[in-house]
Amino acid sequence: MTDKLLLRALRGETLPVPPVWMMRQAGRYLPEYRATRAQAGSFLDLCYTPELAAEVTLQPIRKYGFDAAILFADILLVPQALGADLTFVQGEGPRLSTIASAADLAKLGPVDEIDATLSPVYETVRILRRELPEEVPLIGFAGAPWTVATYMIAGQGTPDQAPARRLMYGDPQTFEALLDKITQATAHYLIRQIDAGAEVVKIFDSWAGALPGTVFARYAVEPIKTILAAIREKHPDVPVIGFPRGAGGNYAPFAEATGVQGLALDTSVDPAWAAKALQPHVCVQGNMDPLLLVEGGEALTRTARQIRDALSGGPHIFNLGHGITPDADPDNVHRMLEAVRG
Ligand SMILES: Cc1c2[nH]c(c1CCC(=O)O)Cc1[nH]c(c(CCC(=O)O)c1C)Cc1[nH]c(c(CCC(=O)O)c1C)Cc1[nH]c(c(C)c1CCC(=O)O)C2
């Protein structure tokens, strides 16, 4: 359907009211999410149980009427499908087996076996395409190779991604072989999500800002170009949103060099600058501070309108600069929507 607002914006249309969705819109700030997660047992059980993963994807659509749904899964399912051990430690985040050498890398499984683990995700996509309202498109997603590699190398989240940067300098052969493997797996995974019914895909490079400028083109841009080329070959009309979080001065070169249709802005980007420097070339998605959904009040309404108005002259999808946090007040989401749509 060509009249879905999100798809129109991604095709470059300037709309009177921007489509709205939120990163992590299915998540712990919602009591109904917490209930379904408890029913599933663990976060990973939730990701791999298609009926429940579809249910949590639909919860924020029913409650708020967002203009897009995002598949419920995680960027770390790809490493797990490649053979990494993965657990989520309550209150601490992910833990994975680490990759510190060529020998560790050699223990991973082949890319053409990842569907043995990931097929429930494709089933979630198929359920969602049946159950979502006609006007709500489904966004599939994956992590960018660099960001996924940072978790696979360190075995957990790190403040500065130092373990990955050290491997990059100390053993570039292993580092690049890992990046290549993730790139091939990610292209395959996203194509399968689209085959199953995803209408847009988003690539989360949450740690792009940790890549030194000397290697940004090589390790942030190149893998994403490879993934885009593979998608285009099979699905030339499916738009891709890139999120090089923290890229700063590399936002414009990233958009130009990768050719993404949508560029997700983090909170640090000034929307007035984005309107001039980015919007003439690409649909931008951004970028309200998620903390405003905790704090609420006048600041929330004012900032939401400020972003909407600054970006009203070109293609824009209203979103947050990062994921909504578990301490956000669900009522503030209504307030945000009233501010943007009102
Ligand atoms: C880096 C990253 C991850 N996962 C993701 C990223 C990139 C985006 C970003 O920068 O935030 C992406 C992601 N993770 C999740 C989604 C689902 C779709 C949605 O946005 O609603 C998406 C798109 C569910 C999730 N992924 C996770 C949760 C919380 C799990 C829970 O219920 O306990 C959810 C809803 C867990 C997760 N997953 C990850 C971490 C570091 C953590 C632990 C930290 C945390 O708890 O927030 C890895």
The ligand as an SDF file (V2000), in Angstrom:
LIG
                    3D

 48 52  0  0  0  0  0  0  0  0999 V2000
   22.2330   -2.1300   21.4940 C   0  0  0  0  0  0  0  0  0  0  0  0
   20.9090   -2.7840   21.2300 C   0  0  0  0  0  0  0  0  0  0  0  0
   20.4240   -3.9950   21.8200 C   0  0  0  0  0  0  0  0  0  0  0  0
   19.1640   -4.2440   21.2730 N   0  0  0  0  0  0  0  0  0  0  0  0
   18.8360   -3.2330   20.4010 C   0  0  0  0  0  0  0  0  0  0  0  0
   19.9310   -2.3380   20.3250 C   0  0  0  0  0  0  0  0  0  0  0  0
   20.0310   -1.1600   19.3780 C   0  0  0  0  0  0  0  0  0  0  0  0
   19.2450    0.0220   19.8410 C   0  0  0  0  0  0  0  0  0  0  0  0
   19.8120    0.7350   21.0220 C   0  0  0  0  0  0  0  0  0  0  0  0
   20.8920    1.3430   20.9100 O   0  0  0  0  0  0  0  0  0  0  0  0
   19.1540    0.7030   22.0850 O   0  0  0  0  0  0  0  0  0  0  0  0
   17.6130   -3.1170   19.5760 C   0  0  0  0  0  0  0  0  0  0  0  0
   16.3220   -3.5690   20.1260 C   0  0  0  0  0  0  0  0  0  0  0  0
   16.0760   -4.2320   21.3080 N   0  0  0  0  0  0  0  0  0  0  0  0
   14.7410   -4.4720   21.4170 C   0  0  0  0  0  0  0  0  0  0  0  0
   14.0980   -4.0120   20.2410 C   0  0  0  0  0  0  0  0  0  0  0  0
   12.6200   -4.3060   19.9940 C   0  0  0  0  0  0  0  0  0  0  0  0
   11.7960   -3.4360   19.2710 C   0  0  0  0  0  0  0  0  0  0  0  0
   11.4390   -2.0990   19.9240 C   0  0  0  0  0  0  0  0  0  0  0  0
   12.2220   -1.1460   19.7360 O   0  0  0  0  0  0  0  0  0  0  0  0
   10.3600   -1.9960   20.5280 O   0  0  0  0  0  0  0  0  0  0  0  0
   15.0730   -3.4050   19.4540 C   0  0  0  0  0  0  0  0  0  0  0  0
   14.9290   -2.6800   18.1320 C   0  0  0  0  0  0  0  0  0  0  0  0
   14.0640   -5.1280   22.5500 C   0  0  0  0  0  0  0  0  0  0  0  0
   14.7370   -5.1560   23.8640 C   0  0  0  0  0  0  0  0  0  0  0  0
   16.0410   -5.4960   24.1150 N   0  0  0  0  0  0  0  0  0  0  0  0
   16.2640   -5.5130   25.4660 C   0  0  0  0  0  0  0  0  0  0  0  0
   15.0420   -5.1770   26.1230 C   0  0  0  0  0  0  0  0  0  0  0  0
   14.8250   -5.1800   27.6230 C   0  0  0  0  0  0  0  0  0  0  0  0
   14.7230   -6.6050   28.0140 C   0  0  0  0  0  0  0  0  0  0  0  0
   13.8140   -6.8910   29.1600 C   0  0  0  0  0  0  0  0  0  0  0  0
   12.5760   -6.9960   28.9810 O   0  0  0  0  0  0  0  0  0  0  0  0
   14.3600   -7.1050   30.2600 O   0  0  0  0  0  0  0  0  0  0  0  0
   14.0840   -4.9550   25.1230 C   0  0  0  0  0  0  0  0  0  0  0  0
   12.6260   -4.6180   25.3030 C   0  0  0  0  0  0  0  0  0  0  0  0
   17.5460   -5.8920   26.1510 C   0  0  0  0  0  0  0  0  0  0  0  0
   18.8090   -5.4160   25.5730 C   0  0  0  0  0  0  0  0  0  0  0  0
   19.1860   -5.5440   24.2520 N   0  0  0  0  0  0  0  0  0  0  0  0
   20.4310   -4.9560   24.0750 C   0  0  0  0  0  0  0  0  0  0  0  0
   20.8900   -4.4870   25.3280 C   0  0  0  0  0  0  0  0  0  0  0  0
   22.2070   -3.7820   25.5610 C   0  0  0  0  0  0  0  0  0  0  0  0
   19.8920   -4.7990   26.2520 C   0  0  0  0  0  0  0  0  0  0  0  0
   19.9730   -4.6020   27.7520 C   0  0  0  0  0  0  0  0  0  0  0  0
   19.7540   -3.1920   28.1270 C   0  0  0  0  0  0  0  0  0  0  0  0
   18.3100   -2.9400   28.3630 C   0  0  0  0  0  0  0  0  0  0  0  0
   17.7300   -3.7370   29.0940 O   0  0  0  0  0  0  0  0  0  0  0  0
   17.7930   -1.9370   27.8330 O   0  0  0  0  0  0  0  0  0  0  0  0
   21.1310   -4.8790   22.7850 C   0  0  0  0  0  0  0  0  0  0  0  0
  1  2  1  0
  2  3  2  0
  2  6  1  0
  3  4  1  0
  3 48  1  0
  4  5  1  0
  5  6  2  0
  5 12  1  0
  6  7  1  0
  7  8  1  0
  8  9  1  0
  9 10  2  0
  9 11  1  0
 12 13  1  0
 13 14  1  0
 13 22  2  0
 14 15  1  0
 15 16  2  0
 15 24  1  0
 16 17  1  0
 16 22  1  0
 17 18  1  0
 18 19  1  0
 19 20  2  0
 19 21  1  0
 22 23  1  0
 24 25  1  0
 25 26  1  0
 25 34  2  0
 26 27  1  0
 27 28  2  0
 27 36  1  0
 28 29  1  0
 28 34  1  0
 29 30  1  0
 30 31  1  0
 31 32  2  0
 31 33  1  0
 34 35  1  0
 36 37  1  0
 37 38  1  0
 37 42  2  0
 38 39  1  0
 39 40  2  0
 39 48  1  0
 40 41  1  0
 40 42  1  0
 42 43  1  0
 43 44  1  0
 44 45  1  0
 45 46  2  0
 45 47  1  0
M  END
$$$$
